[in-house]
Structure formats: C-alpha cells, structure tokens
Amino acid sequence: MSELKTPHAGDDMAKDDDVVSLLMRQHGDIRNLFDEVEAAKGEERRDAFRRLVRLLAVHETAEEEVVHPFARKGFPGGEQVVKDRLAEEKAAKETLSALDEMDTDDPKFMPQLLKLRRDVQEHARAEERYEFTHIRRSTDTANLAAMAKAIKAAEAMAPTRPHPGVESGAKNVALGPVAALMDRTKDAVRKAMGKG
C-alpha cells in the first residue's frame, strides 16, 4: 500500500501544456487518494486524508481563479455552467470541513468520506462534460498552456496545510483549517498569475 502513493499536488514532474489535461489528471489523482484513504488505517489514513484535502484545495482554488473566469466569458452559456459548478463546490467544501474536524478513526468519518466522494465525482464529471470540453474548443494552445502554467506554479507554492498564527491567526481560527488552506492557496494562485 505505502509504495503506491499518489503524489502531492505539484510533486509530479509532468510537463503540462494543456490546462484540461492537467485538471483531468488531477481528477484521477483525487480518485486514487479517495481509494487510499478508504483502504488505509490509523496514521496512514490520516496522511492520505491530509494529501486529499490539500489536492482538493489546490484543484478547486485553481478552477475558481483560472478556469471559471475563462469559462464565464469564453463560451456561450459559460456563466450558468460556472454557477452550477460553484454550487457543487460549495456543498463539497461543507462536507470536507465537517470531515476535517473529525478524527479519521471516528466511526462517522467513513460515511461522510463516501458522501464527499460521491459529491466530488459528480462535480468532476460535470466539469469534464460542461466546462473542460468547451474550454478546449474555445481557445488556442497558447492559452491552454498559460492556464496550466499558472496552476502548476500555484501548486508549487500552495501550503501543505494551514498554519494558524502565521499570516492572520484569528482569521484561520474563525474560518477553520480547510477554509484557511483554500485562502492561502488562492493567494498562491493569484501570485502565480501575477495578480497578487
């Protein structure tokens, strides 16, 4: 089990010159990490869950900052497509926050994890069908590569976990660890895109 670990976001050295391919590969990594969390026990489960939380944070934040703004303007009906994806993301984030407050050995953890997995997989399918396909048809290879580069840079800068007390401790505590991780990842994405 431990020899077949999914890499942390940004650890893989794949040359990404297409944002859609990169995000599709992340969807695969997310599925693998769900498998790892479900199969593991004790400290291994905690470690796999932390990696899953980080990848979900990086992935969703990158979509919000890089993919959704393009989709809103890039193709007809893009605004509604993004609105639907954001509603799905909100539901998944709420479940993820609840999970993050539990111990991975808690009997309530696995049912919540399976709910999160269903929500995340439905969301991923919808993205692939309604957003990614249109993005690839609506832009050129240079733009696909630029978006992929911004996401890779953000992955490399994203925090591995929230650190209350660094930056604004009060904000971290008020928002909770998952929200704090998302916020710090958003800062990294914006910085990578030259907006921060």
Order of alpha helices (4+ residues) and beta strands (2+ residues): alpha-alpha-alpha-alpha-alpha-alpha-alpha-alpha-alpha
